[in-house]
Amino acid sequence: MGDDHTCGERYQRKSADAGSDRDRTAEQRDRRADAHDQESDARDDRADARDERAEAREHTGGVVDPGAVADRLGALRDRRGGASDRIQAAEDRHAARADRALSAQERAASSIDKLTRAYHREAGLVELAREVDRARRTQQPFTLAFVDVDNLKATNDALGHGAGDQLLRHVTDAIRAHLRSYDLIIRYGGDEFVCALPDVTMAVAATRFRLVNADLSELDRASVSVGLAQLQPDDAAEALIARADQAMYRHRRQARSPGI
């Protein structure tokens, strides 16, 4: 699993760097668009000045002044140039918006573990801190699950890392099937996951993870060990994770069998 973790880190860095490059390109495009708009304004001002001179010349002695004709032609060229600058500015801004949209997609991709589609640890902990803050504000129940995949090393040793990867995918699919779409799933370590369940009591969370283990047992004869912790008023995310981790180890020592 070490190679997969290293590849995941490289993918994360590459996606984040690509996002930064696109943001810089978008800023450059916006600066070019501003320059085009300024040049367009300057051309319009010059065109207005030429038109004013032409009008003054046209009313001098009732004779067509060649200078007035030249001014009108110059004003027309300036207005055409100004219109072209405005079109280019609009194209630059449109391209800048597209660059920023792609940047956001690439940054999102850099936050997700490619194998399991769970959050990477660093990005996930940022999201977890937000969820903890929200739970404190709303004073609603908040349960955190620390999930450890049982016998992953044995699977890797006996069947190879491909089988271990498949087991991890099956575990996260089973978890996702029994959590809500907005519940947070973080790949905390190679075989460890942290799941945040806002507005859910420990009793309800325990039921959901029993269903996860039932699915895994039927599909792979696999299982996960789970520890649950309820958010307390003074908890930071780190303390909540530590309590859930300790609960998982207590459960594993006591049960010595799959399930919760």
N, C-alpha and C positions, 0 to 999 in steps of 0.2 A: 504493500500500500504506500510505501515511501515514495516510489517513483510517481505514483498518481498524485500524491500530495505536492511533490515538487513541480510537476507539470501544471497542477492547478494554480500554484503560486505564480508560475511564469505567465499563464493565461491571464490571471488577474492583473498582474503588472502591465502586460501588453495592452489589455483592454483599457486600463486606467490611463496609460500613456497616450493611447490613440484618442481617448476622450479629451485629454489636455491639448493635444495637437489640433483637434477640430475646434476646440474653444478658441485657441489662438488664431486659427484661420478665420473663424467667424468675426473675431475682433478686427482683424485686418480688413476683411470685407466691409465691415461697418465703417471703418475709417475711410476706405476708398469711397463708399457711398456718400459720406459727409463731404468729402472733397469734391465729388461730382456735383452735389447739390450746391455747394458754394460757388463752383465754377459756373453752374447754370444760372445762379442768381446774378453773378457778375456779368454774364453774357446778356441777360435780360436788361440789366441796368444800362449796358452799353447800347443795346438796341433801342431802349427808350430815349437815350441821349441822341442817337443818330436820327430817330424819327422827329425829335423836337427840332434838330438843326435843319432837317429836310423841310419840315413845315415852315420854318422861318424863311428859308431860301425860296420856297415855292410862292410865297406871298410878297416877294420883293419885285416890284415893277411889272408884275404880270408876265414875266418871261421865265420859261423853264430853265432852271439853273442846273447845269450838269453836276454840280456838287450835290444838289438835292437828290438827284437820281442815284449817285454813288452812295449817299447816306442811306437811302431807302434799301438799296441792295445790301449794304453792309448790315443794316438792322435785320433784314431777312435772314442773312447768314448767321448772325448772332442768335436769333430766335430759334433757328433750326439746330444750331449747336447746343443751345440751352435745352431744347427738347431732347436731343440725343443724350446729353448729360443726365437728365432726369430719368430717362429710360435705363441708362446704365446704373444709376444709383438704385433704382427699384430692383434691377436684376441682382446687384450686389447684396441688397438687403434680403431678398428672397433666398439667395444662396447661403447667406449667414444664418437665416432661420433653419434651413435644412442641415447645415453643419451642426448647429446647437441640438437639433433633434437627434441626429446620429450620435452626438457626444453623450446625450442623456441615455440612449440605448446602450452604448458601449460601457458607460459607467455602471449601469444596472447589471450588465453581463459580468463585469468585474466583481460584483458583489455576490455572485451565485456560484456555488460549487458545481462544476460541470458534470460530475458523476451522479450526484444525488439530487441536484436542483434545490438543495437547501442553501441558506445563506452561508457564506464563508464566516469564520469566527469573528474577525475584526468588524466587518460590516454588520453582522448579526447582533453583536454586542451594542453597537450604536442604536440599532432599532429596538433592542430590548430595553435600553435605558429610557427611550421615549415611551415605551409601553408601561414601564414601571411608573414614570412620572404621571402618565395619564390615569393609571389606576389609583394613584394617591389623590389626584384631583377629584376624581369621580367617587372615590371611596367605595368602589365595587370590588367584589372578590377577584383575586388574581392568583392563579396557580402556575407554578413552574415545574416542569418535568425534566429530570436528568435521565437520559436514556443511554444504556450501554448495550451494544450488540453482543449477545452471548456467543462464545466460541468462534469469533471471527478469525483469530490466529490459527486455530485448529483447522478451519476451513481452508485458509491460505496454504498451510503446510501440507494438508492432505490432497487438496484438489487444485491448488494454484491460485494466483491472484485474480485471475478472471472470474473464478467462482466466488471469491471474496467480494469482488466488485458487484457481481450480480446479487449477492446477499444484501449488500448495502443498499442497492437500488430497491430491492423488494421490501426492505425495512422501511425506507422513506416513503415508498408507495403505500404501504400499509398504514403508516402514521398519517399520511395525508388523507387517506380514505376515511379516517375516523376523527379528524380534526376539521375545523372550518377553514375556508379558503384564506381567511385573514389571520389565522393563528400562525405564530412565528415558529419556524423550524431552522435551527442553526446547527451546522456541522462543527461541533466544538472541538473534536479531536478525530483521530483516524476512525475509531469505532464508537465515538460518543456524540450524542446529539442533545441539544437543549431546546425544549419546546415551551413556548409561552402561551397560556390560555387565559386571556382576559375574560372577566365576567363568568368565570367557571370555578366551582368549589372543588376541593380535593376529592370529594366523593364522586362527583361527575367525571373528573379527570381519571380517577382510578378505573371507572367503568369503561371509559374509552380506550385506555391502554390494555385492559383485559381483552377487548375486542381486537386490538392490534395483535396481541399474542395469539389469539385464536386463529386469526387469518394466517399468521406466519407458521404456526404449527401445522395447519392444513396444507399450506403451499410448499414449505421447505423443511418442515420439521425443525424450524428455527425459532428463536425467541429473543426477547430483550429483557433486560433487568431495568426497572424504572424506580426512581425515587422522586417523591413529590414534596413540594414545599409551598406553603401559603404565604403571600406577601404580608409582612407586618408593617405598621405605620412608619417605623424608622429604617426599614430595609433599604440598602442599596442593591443594585442588581448583582454585584459580586457576592454579597452575603446570602442572597436568595439562592444563587447557583451553588454556593458552598453547602448550604443546608440540604438542598435537593441531592447533591452528590453524596453527602453523608447518609441520607436516607436510602439511596440506591445501594450503597455498600452494606448497610444494616440489613436491608431486605435480602441481598444476595447471601449474606452469611446465615441468615435465619432460614431462608427458604430452601436454598440449595436445589432449586428446581425452577423451570421456566414460569414466567407469569409474575403477576403482582400479588 
